[in-house]
């Protein structure tokens, strides 16, 4: 297999969500360029519209007219978050600090995901949560109002929980302090700093000082490193050629997968490094290498949790063993990704074993894989096995390829274009 081409994968999903939310809360117009136009980000736009924010149709260059920190309106419809956990958890923090009640809903996959992890700290701040089903999933009604400050020691490393608390403190005009067991993606902190908010980060402790307003800002959304990893892995498992991935966000809290690709033998370089909107950006050039196994431990997982499905598929093409531990968070993603990764690898002829908090993949080198993949509607599973299926002679049938549109609407077209 030969790969060749230059591509810019879609805008970063995490930054796109936050650009809309902070644009909505800003004082004045904020320009957003390069936003990810995917189903998840459309869910955030829809939720904000239901709260009275005039969000325009998503496009490569749009202007958000913010309503200010206290300008949201009580919704007359449910806040349908689709498949987006980021939308649900971060907007729960914003709603918790607003004088209104809102009912959050989502698709079947999202409805099973745990929301107690954000409900607990936000309840301590003074909000009230109601879960209609057994457990702590959706539908969920958040009753917001005046909040009090909070110091929160996170049991699980979660950027979504951290962000929900920071946004609640911002909108509620109260101090918020989050102690993280392991540093997680820091887009919320970077973007708040760029908008005039006093955010302090010191040895795993993130502190928000109350702010009277949130400045408007222009935001260029860099290319998504999670999406880029799928094509970097494709290049790594090829026989010849290289792929250049433009404008990729290489924020250290998001670049863990690139480090693992190098450890597994891929040839990977960063070129034209620079800073855009507070985020480090580079062209990522990926090429084939002699692939072998690796160990991924718990302290690395937050920086590559969304890329683990494709790293697992890459490991099936390597010589040696990939062992992942400390990744229990995978069990509460869009699917139980540990089970989905292992069962689907086994279904296409690879050797994989499930661990309570991770998995083992025993690679046997580049060879064809054949079988049927059940995605459970999970975009990362669909794309990971799409990459594995690009190996010549493979015949992998993905049951729901369209679910890739959650984060990468043109994935299948780009995959066909760069394999030559």
ZAPADREN-860951 format. One line per 3 residues: number of its first residue (from 1); their letters; for each residue x, y, z of C-alpha. Coordinates in nm, 2 decimals. Example, Ala and Ser with C-alpha at 12.3 -4.5 7.8 and 13.67 -1.06 7.14 Angstrom:
// ZAPADREN-860951
1> as> 1.23,-0.45,0.78  1.37,-0.11,0.71
***
This chain:
// ZAPADREN-860951
1> xxx> 0.00,0.00,0.00  0.12,0.35,-0.09  0.00,0.67,0.06
4> xxx> 0.04,1.01,-0.08  -0.11,1.35,-0.03  -0.15,1.67,0.17
7> xxx> -0.47,1.72,0.37  -0.62,1.93,0.64  -0.84,1.73,0.86
10> xxx> -1.14,1.91,1.00  -1.12,2.16,1.28  -1.06,2.05,1.63
13> xxx> -1.38,1.92,1.79  -1.30,2.03,2.15  -1.20,2.38,2.04
16> xxx> -1.50,2.41,1.81  -1.74,2.33,2.09  -1.57,2.59,2.32
19> xxx> -1.55,2.85,2.05  -1.93,2.85,2.02  -2.00,2.84,2.39
22> xxx> -1.75,3.12,2.47  -1.87,3.32,2.17  -2.22,3.29,2.30
25> xxx> -2.12,3.42,2.65  -1.89,3.70,2.52  -1.95,4.07,2.53
28> xxx> -1.98,4.15,2.16  -1.91,3.98,1.83  -1.66,3.69,1.81
31> xxx> -1.53,3.56,1.47  -1.47,3.18,1.44  -1.28,3.04,1.14
34> xxx> -1.23,2.68,1.05  -1.49,2.54,1.29  -1.57,2.17,1.26
37> xxx> -1.90,2.13,1.08  -1.99,1.80,1.23  -2.30,1.65,1.40
40> xxx> -2.15,1.70,1.75  -2.07,2.06,1.70  -2.41,2.12,1.54
43> xxx> -2.56,1.98,1.87  -2.38,2.26,2.06  -2.51,2.52,1.81
46> xxx> -2.86,2.39,1.85  -2.85,2.39,2.23  -2.72,2.75,2.23
49> xxx> -3.00,2.86,2.00  -3.26,2.70,2.23  -3.11,2.92,2.51
52> xxx> -3.17,3.23,2.31  -2.83,3.28,2.14  -2.84,3.38,1.77
55> xxx> -2.60,3.12,1.64  -2.56,3.14,1.26  -2.54,2.83,1.04
58> xxx> -2.20,2.66,1.07  -1.95,2.77,0.81  -1.58,2.82,0.75
61> xxx> -1.60,3.18,0.87  -1.88,3.29,1.10  -1.95,3.56,1.36
64> xxx> -2.11,3.49,1.70  -2.30,3.77,1.86  -2.26,3.70,2.23
67> xxx> -2.54,3.76,2.48  -2.30,3.80,2.78  -2.25,3.59,3.08
70> xxx> -2.60,3.65,3.22  -2.79,3.67,2.89  -2.92,3.32,2.84
73> xxx> -3.30,3.26,2.82  -3.51,2.98,2.96  -3.56,2.72,2.69
76> xxx> -3.90,2.62,2.57  -3.78,2.29,2.42  -3.55,2.01,2.54
79> xxx> -3.17,2.07,2.49  -3.10,1.78,2.25  -2.73,1.71,2.26
82> xxx> -2.74,1.43,2.00  -2.43,1.21,2.06  -2.22,1.48,2.22
85> xxx> -2.09,1.43,2.57  -1.89,1.75,2.55  -2.21,1.95,2.47
88> xxx> -2.40,1.79,2.76  -2.14,1.83,3.03  -2.00,2.17,2.95
91> xxx> -2.35,2.32,2.88  -2.46,2.17,3.22  -2.20,2.39,3.38
94> xxx> -2.32,2.70,3.20  -2.69,2.62,3.27  -2.62,2.54,3.64
97> xxx> -2.51,2.90,3.69  -2.80,3.05,3.50  -3.15,3.14,3.65
100> xxx> -3.34,2.88,3.45  -3.42,2.51,3.42  -3.33,2.30,3.12
103> xxx> -3.40,1.94,3.03  -3.10,1.77,2.85  -3.17,1.48,2.61
106> xxx> -2.96,1.28,2.37  -2.95,0.98,2.15  -2.94,0.62,2.29
109> xxx> -2.56,0.61,2.32  -2.53,0.95,2.49  -2.83,0.87,2.72
112> xxx> -2.63,0.58,2.87  -2.32,0.79,2.95  -2.26,0.90,3.31
115> xxx> -2.35,1.25,3.40  -2.30,1.21,3.77  -1.94,1.31,3.74
118> xxx> -2.05,1.67,3.65  -2.37,1.67,3.86  -2.18,1.61,4.18
121> xxx> -1.95,1.91,4.18  -2.22,2.14,4.03  -2.47,2.03,4.30
124> xxx> -2.21,2.12,4.56  -2.19,2.46,4.40  -2.57,2.50,4.44
127> xxx> -2.74,2.37,4.13  -3.00,2.09,4.14  -3.01,1.79,3.90
130> xxx> -3.29,1.54,3.83  -3.23,1.22,3.64  -3.54,1.05,3.49
133> xxx> -3.40,0.71,3.42  -3.22,0.47,3.65  -2.86,0.57,3.71
136> xxx> -2.72,0.91,3.62  -2.77,0.94,3.25  -3.01,1.13,3.03
139> xxx> -3.28,1.27,3.03  -3.15,1.51,3.29  -3.30,1.84,3.41
142> xxx> -3.07,2.10,3.55  -3.21,2.37,3.78  -2.97,2.66,3.78
145> xxx> -2.94,2.96,4.00  -2.70,3.14,4.23  -2.39,2.94,4.30
148> xxx> -2.11,2.93,4.56  -1.74,2.88,4.50  -1.59,2.53,4.49
151> xxx> -1.26,2.35,4.54  -1.30,2.02,4.37  -1.06,1.72,4.38
154> xxx> -1.13,1.52,4.07  -1.12,1.14,4.12  -1.10,1.08,3.74
157> xxx> -0.90,1.29,3.50  -1.16,1.46,3.29  -1.13,1.78,3.09
160> xxx> -1.51,1.79,3.06  -1.57,1.79,3.43  -1.29,2.05,3.48
163> xxx> -1.44,2.26,3.21  -1.80,2.23,3.35  -1.68,2.36,3.69
166> xxx> -1.48,2.65,3.54  -1.77,2.76,3.32  -2.01,2.74,3.61
169> xxx> -1.77,2.96,3.81  -1.74,3.20,3.52  -2.11,3.24,3.46
172> xxx> -2.20,3.23,3.83  -1.93,3.49,3.92  -1.78,3.27,4.19
175> xxx> -1.43,3.12,4.23  -1.36,2.77,4.12  -1.06,2.55,4.18
178> xxx> -1.00,2.21,4.03  -0.73,1.96,4.14  -0.65,1.71,3.87
181> xxx> -0.49,1.37,3.93  -0.34,1.39,3.58  -0.33,1.70,3.36
184> xxx> -0.60,1.69,3.09  -0.66,1.89,2.78  -0.64,2.26,2.86
187> xxx> -0.83,2.43,2.58  -1.08,2.58,2.82  -0.80,2.75,3.02
190> xxx> -0.62,2.87,2.71  -0.94,3.01,2.55  -1.06,3.18,2.87
193> xxx> -0.71,3.34,2.92  -0.73,3.48,2.56  -1.07,3.63,2.65
196> xxx> -0.95,3.82,2.96  -1.03,3.58,3.24  -0.78,3.53,3.52
199> xxx> -0.70,3.15,3.51  -0.41,3.02,3.70  -0.25,2.67,3.65
202> xxx> 0.00,2.54,3.90  0.11,2.18,3.94  -0.22,2.02,3.85
205> xxx> -0.44,2.29,4.02  -0.65,2.51,3.79  -0.80,2.82,3.96
208> xxx> -1.06,3.06,3.81  -1.09,3.41,3.95  -1.44,3.56,3.91
211> xxx> -1.47,3.78,3.60  -1.73,4.05,3.54  -1.73,3.98,3.17
214> xxx> -1.59,3.76,2.90  -1.42,3.95,2.62  -1.51,3.88,2.26
217> xxx> -1.23,3.72,2.05  -1.14,3.59,1.71  -1.08,3.22,1.70
220> xxx> -0.90,3.02,1.43  -0.98,2.65,1.50  -0.67,2.44,1.41
223> xxx> -0.70,2.09,1.27  -0.81,1.82,1.51  -0.52,1.60,1.63
226> xxx> -0.75,1.31,1.70  -0.87,1.31,1.34  -0.51,1.36,1.22
229> xxx> -0.40,1.05,1.41  -0.61,0.82,1.20  -0.42,0.94,0.89
232> xxx> -0.08,0.93,1.07  -0.16,0.57,1.16  -0.26,0.50,0.80
235> xxx> 0.08,0.63,0.68  0.26,0.43,0.95  0.11,0.10,0.83
238> xxx> 0.17,0.17,0.46  0.45,0.02,0.26  0.57,0.34,0.10
241> xxx> 0.49,0.72,0.07  0.40,0.98,0.32  0.12,1.20,0.43
244> xxx> 0.14,1.57,0.53  -0.13,1.69,0.77  -0.16,2.06,0.77
247> xxx> -0.24,2.30,1.06  -0.27,2.03,1.33  -0.31,2.13,1.69
250> xxx> -0.01,1.99,1.87  -0.11,2.11,2.22  0.09,1.88,2.46
253> xxx> -0.23,1.78,2.64  -0.35,1.64,2.30  -0.04,1.51,2.13
256> xxx> 0.01,1.19,2.32  -0.09,0.97,2.03  0.19,1.12,1.81
259> xxx> 0.45,1.02,2.08  0.31,0.67,2.09  0.32,0.65,1.71
262> xxx> 0.69,0.73,1.72  0.75,0.47,2.00  0.58,0.21,1.78
265> xxx> 0.82,0.29,1.49  0.63,0.53,1.28  0.84,0.81,1.12
268> xxx> 0.67,1.13,1.24  0.79,1.49,1.23  0.64,1.84,1.30
271> xxx> 0.71,2.11,1.06  0.63,2.49,1.04  0.55,2.50,1.41
274> xxx> 0.38,2.82,1.53  0.11,2.95,1.77  -0.25,3.02,1.65
277> xxx> -0.50,3.16,1.90  -0.30,3.04,2.20  -0.26,2.68,2.06
280> xxx> 0.06,2.53,1.92  0.01,2.43,1.56  0.23,2.24,1.31
283> xxx> 0.23,2.04,0.99  0.25,1.67,1.09  0.44,1.45,0.83
286> xxx> 0.39,1.08,0.87  0.56,0.79,0.69  0.59,0.41,0.72
289> xxx> 0.82,0.25,0.97  0.91,-0.09,1.12  0.62,-0.12,1.36
292> xxx> 0.65,-0.28,1.70  0.46,-0.29,2.03  0.45,-0.04,2.31
295> xxx> 0.32,0.01,2.66  0.06,0.29,2.73  0.01,0.36,3.10
298> xxx> -0.25,0.56,3.29  -0.06,0.89,3.30  -0.06,0.90,2.91
301> xxx> -0.42,0.81,2.86  -0.58,1.16,2.90  -0.37,1.29,2.61
304> xxx> -0.47,1.02,2.37  -0.79,0.86,2.50  -0.98,0.93,2.17
307> xxx> -0.70,0.78,1.96  -0.68,0.45,2.14  -0.91,0.26,1.89
310> xxx> -0.68,0.35,1.59  -0.36,0.28,1.79  -0.51,-0.06,1.87
313> xxx> -0.57,-0.13,1.50  -0.22,-0.01,1.41  -0.08,-0.25,1.68
316> xxx> -0.25,-0.54,1.49  -0.02,-0.46,1.20  0.29,-0.44,1.42
319> xxx> 0.53,-0.71,1.55  0.49,-0.74,1.92  0.24,-0.64,2.19
322> xxx> 0.06,-0.32,2.26  -0.05,-0.31,2.63  -0.29,-0.03,2.75
325> xxx> -0.39,0.01,3.12  -0.55,0.29,3.32  -0.80,0.35,3.04
328> xxx> -1.12,0.27,3.22  -1.27,0.59,3.08  -1.31,0.40,2.75
331> xxx> -1.59,0.20,2.90  -1.81,0.51,2.92  -1.74,0.67,2.58
334> xxx> -1.98,0.66,2.28  -1.96,0.28,2.33  -1.78,0.06,2.57
337> xxx> -1.47,0.11,2.36  -1.26,-0.15,2.54  -1.51,-0.42,2.45
340> xxx> -1.57,-0.28,2.10  -1.20,-0.26,2.02  -1.12,-0.61,2.14
343> xxx> -1.43,-0.79,2.00  -1.39,-0.62,1.66  -1.02,-0.70,1.63
346> xxx> -1.10,-1.06,1.71  -1.38,-1.05,1.45  -1.14,-0.94,1.17
349> xxx> -0.87,-1.20,1.26  -0.64,-1.01,1.50  -0.53,-1.13,1.84
352> xxx> -0.66,-0.91,2.13  -0.75,-0.94,2.49  -0.97,-0.73,2.72
355> xxx> -0.84,-0.60,3.05  -1.06,-0.44,3.32  -0.91,-0.10,3.24
358> xxx> -0.76,-0.15,2.90  -0.65,-0.41,2.65  -0.37,-0.61,2.49
361> xxx> -0.32,-0.64,2.11  -0.07,-0.89,1.99  0.04,-0.79,1.64
364> xxx> 0.15,-1.03,1.37  0.28,-0.78,1.11  0.11,-0.63,0.80
367> xxx> -0.14,-0.87,0.65  -0.50,-0.87,0.53  -0.78,-0.86,0.78
370> xxx> -1.14,-0.97,0.70  -1.46,-0.96,0.89  -1.76,-0.76,1.01
373> xxx> -1.72,-0.47,1.25  -2.00,-0.36,1.48  -1.95,0.01,1.56
376> xxx> -2.23,0.06,1.81  -2.27,0.40,1.64  -1.92,0.50,1.76
379> xxx> -1.74,0.72,1.51  -1.39,0.64,1.65  -1.45,0.27,1.60
382> xxx> -1.58,0.31,1.25  -1.28,0.52,1.14  -1.02,0.30,1.32
385> xxx> -1.14,-0.01,1.13  -1.17,0.19,0.81  -0.80,0.26,0.84
388> xxx> -0.72,-0.11,0.91  -0.94,-0.21,0.62  -0.72,-0.01,0.38
391> xxx> -0.45,-0.27,0.39  -0.44,-0.45,0.05  -0.64,-0.77,0.05
394> xxx> -0.84,-0.68,0.35  -1.22,-0.71,0.35  -1.35,-0.53,0.66
397> xxx> -1.72,-0.44,0.65  -1.81,-0.15,0.89  -2.18,-0.18,0.98
400> xxx> -2.24,0.20,1.02  -1.98,0.40,0.82  -2.20,0.71,0.83
403> xxx> -2.14,0.75,1.21  -1.80,0.90,1.12  -1.98,1.22,1.05
406> xxx> -2.00,1.29,1.42  -1.64,1.42,1.40  -1.52,1.38,1.04
409> xxx> -1.79,1.42,0.78  -1.55,1.36,0.48  -1.35,1.08,0.64
412> xxx> -1.42,0.81,0.38  -1.36,1.04,0.08  -1.02,1.15,0.22
415> xxx> -0.93,0.79,0.30  -1.00,0.68,-0.06  -0.81,0.99,-0.19
418> xxx> -0.48,0.93,-0.01  -0.44,0.56,-0.06  -0.28,0.52,-0.41
***
